[in-house]
Amino acid sequence: MKPNKIVFAAHDFSLSSRNSLEVAAAIAQKTGSKLFIYHVVSSSVLADSETVYTYSPDLDIKKASALMRRGITYLKKKFSGVPVAFEVDYGFLVPMMSSKIEELNPWLTVLGVKKRTGMDKVIFGDTCTTLIGKVKSPMLVIPLNYKALKLNSVVYGWDGKSAEVHQLNVLRDMLGDDDTNLTALNVSHYDDAVDKNAAAFRFALKKMFPNQHTDLKQVMGLDKEVEFEKAVKKMKPDVLVVYAHHYSVWQNIFHKRFSRYALKFSQSPVLVVA
């Protein structure tokens, strides 16, 4: 466990956010962590032909803080022993969240997926996918209808480029002594690196997860994204773990983010590690 033991949970009072908050509280209780809940109030400047009205966030911050306190009372009753803190800020959502996560350096960040459609999606985008590669904290993304996190079966998308497993430390903390089936899934097309690293990776995986059942499943295919999606849907894991590279702005233009693609098709919670 990391020294600060903070589970960071973003909360916008939507259904998906409330569900993810319960998952975050359960993880904090299991791992002896502090739960930090964060909400960002934001609004644009409204203007008409005669006057310009500048939005003042004070009232909304006060209302959000009151709602947050009520929610924390409920969480403390359901998840006894969990220290809970919260903060309500005002500003642009993604920059504010990125800054707060960097400041607190939580060992895990929990977010709920909020599906946007139409112009709402065009204007605001998707917070989860936007944060991938921008924050160093591992992110657990919870689908809309999940309230209780199951950890019976976990699939990790291993790219075969390295035998290292240190990026899975967060998963080890989440699993503890749980009797979990952990399968590393690799999709490749005659990749020499996979053959070179497979044996060492198997050994390192088992060493890190001695209390779990570990395995390596390899699938051949030219279109790695499609084959990976098909394999994951067939395996139906309780949690899907994917790796996110930290690309520079220039690199991000040329590299597709496999982790973002996983969020689009996965019906299970997705743990994004880096």
N, C-alpha and C positions, 0 to 999 in steps of 0.2 A: 504494500500500500504506500502511496506517496505521502510525504510528511504532512501536507496541509489537509488531506482527506476531505476535500470539498467536492460535492456533486452540484454542478451548476444546472439550473432548470429555467428555461425561458418560458414566460407565461403571458398570454394575451387574452385570457378569459374565454377562449373558444373551447369547443368540446374536445378537439384533438389536444389542445394544450392542457386541459384539466386531466385528461387521461394520462398524458405523458408525465404530468406532475406526480400522479400516484405511483407510476413506475419509478420515477426518480426517488421518491420518498422511501419506497420499498428497498431500493438498492442502497440508499444511505443507511437505512436501518440494518441491513444485512452486513454491510462493510464497516459499520461504526464511523460513518462520515457525517459531516455537517451538510445540510441542505441549504443552498443559497438560491432564492427565487428572484428573478429579474424581469421587470416589465418596463417597456419604453412607451411613453406617450408621445405621439407625433401628430402633427397636423400642418396643413399648408396655409399660406396667406390667401385670404379671400379678398377679391377686389371687384368693384362695379364701376360704372361710368362716373359716379360722383364722389364716392368715398372709398377709402381703403381701410379695411378692418384687419388688424393684426391679431391673430389668435393668441390668447393667453392660456398657458397650460395649467395654471395653478389649481383651478377647480377640478380638472380631470385627474391631476396628480393626487389631489385629496381624495377623490372618489375611488381611484385605483388603489390607494393605500388602505382605505377602509375595507374594500373587497378582499385585498390581500390578507389583512388581519383575520377576517372571517374564515378564509380558506385555510390559513395556518392553524387556527383553532381546531378545525376539522382534521387536518393532517396529524396534529399532535395527539389527538384522541385515537386515530386509527393506527398510527405508527409511533407508538410510545418510545420515548428515549431518544428520538431524533432531534438534535439541535437545529433550529430553523431560523434563518435570517432572510430579509428581503430588502429590495431597493427599487424605487420607482424613479426613472430618469425621463428626461425630455430631449428629443433630438431625432436624428435619422436612425432607423432601426439597425441596419447591418453595421455601420461604423460604430454605433454605441455598443452593440453586443460584442463586436470584435475587440473593442478597447477594454470592456469589462472582463471578458474571458482572459485576455492577456494579463490584466491586472491581478486577477484572482488565481490564475494558473490552476484550475480545477483538474482533478485526475479524470473526470468524466463530465461531459456536457450532454444534457438530455433535451431533445426538441420534439415537438409534435408536428406531424406533416399537416399543413393546411393547404388543401387543394384549391388553387385559383383557376378561374376560367375567364374567357373573353378579354375585355380591356383591362380587367383587374389584374390578370396575369401579365399582360403586356407592360403595364405601368409599374407594378410592384415586384414582379418576378417571384421567385421562390427562395425564402430565407435559408432553408436547409442547403440547397445546392449552391447558393451564393457563398455560404460560409466555408464550404469544402475547399481546403487548400489555403484558406486565409487564417485559420486558427490552428494552433498546435495541439489543443486539447482534443482527445478522442471524442467523437460525437455519436450518441445513440439516438437514432431517428425512429420515432414511434408512429405507426400508422393510426389512422383515425379511430378505429374501433377497439384498440388494445387498451385494457385497463391493468391486467396482470401479466407480467413478463414471465414466460416459460423458458427454461434453460435445459430441456431434455435433449435437444438436438441442435447443434451449431455447425454451420458450414463457413469455412474461411476460404476466400478466393486467393489462392497462392499463385503468383505469377511465374515462379520458377527461377527468377533471376538471382536469388540469394537463398542461402540456407538459414539466414537469421530469423529469429522468432521474437526478438525483444519488443517489437511493436505490438505483441499480443499480451503484454503485461497487464493491460487494462482488462482484458478478457479473463485472465487468471484471477484477478481480484474479484470480478463479478461472479465467477463460478465457485470460488472457494473449494469446498469438498463435495460439491454436487456431483451426482452420478450422471455425467453428461457424455453423449456421443459427439465427439469433435472430429469432423471430417474436413481435411484440406482438399479443396477442389482445384485442379489445374487443367486448363484448356490450352493446348499447344499444337503446333504443326511441325513435328520433327525438330524440336528445339534442343540443341546440344546442352544449353545451360540447365535445362530441366533434368536431363539424365545425369549431369555432373553433380547437381545439388540435391537430388531426391533423397539419397540415403542419409546424408548429413541432416537434411531437413526433418526427416522422419524421427531421427534420434533426438534432435533438439526439441521437437514438438512434444515427444513423450516425456522428456526430462522436465519441461516446463509444466506439463499437465499430467503428473503421475497418478492423480486420482480420477482421471477421465479416460474414456476409451477413445484413442486417437487412431486415425487412418488417413491415407492419402489416396484420393480417387483421381485418376487421370483420364481426360477425354480428348480425343483428337478432332481437330476441325479447323478449317480455313478461316471461317468467320467466328472469332473468339467470343464476341459479344453475344451472338445468337446461340452458340453452343453452350455458353455459360448460363444464359437465361433458361434454356431448355433443361439443363441439368439441375439447376436450383429449383425450378418449378416441380420437377419430378421428385426431388429429395424432400421438399417441403420442410425446411428447417425452422426451428423456433426463432433463431436469430441468424442473420447473414452478416458476415464480417468481411469488409473490403478495405483495401489499402488505398490511401490518397497521397499522391506525390505533391510536394510543395514546389510548384512551378513559379518562375518569375512571370511578369506580365508578357514578356516576349515569348517565353516558352509556352505559355498558356494558349497562344494563338495556334501553335502547331500540334499540341498534344491533346488528344481527347481524354476526358476524365471518365475512366471506367466506373469510378465510385458514384458519379452522378447518374450514370446509366442504370446502375443497380437500384437506385432509389425509384426509378420510373417503373420498373417491373415487379419489384419485390412486394409480396403481400405480407411479409414478415418484418419485424423491426430490423433495421440495418445499423450495424456498428461500424463507423468509419474510423480507421486507425491511421496513424502516420508515423 
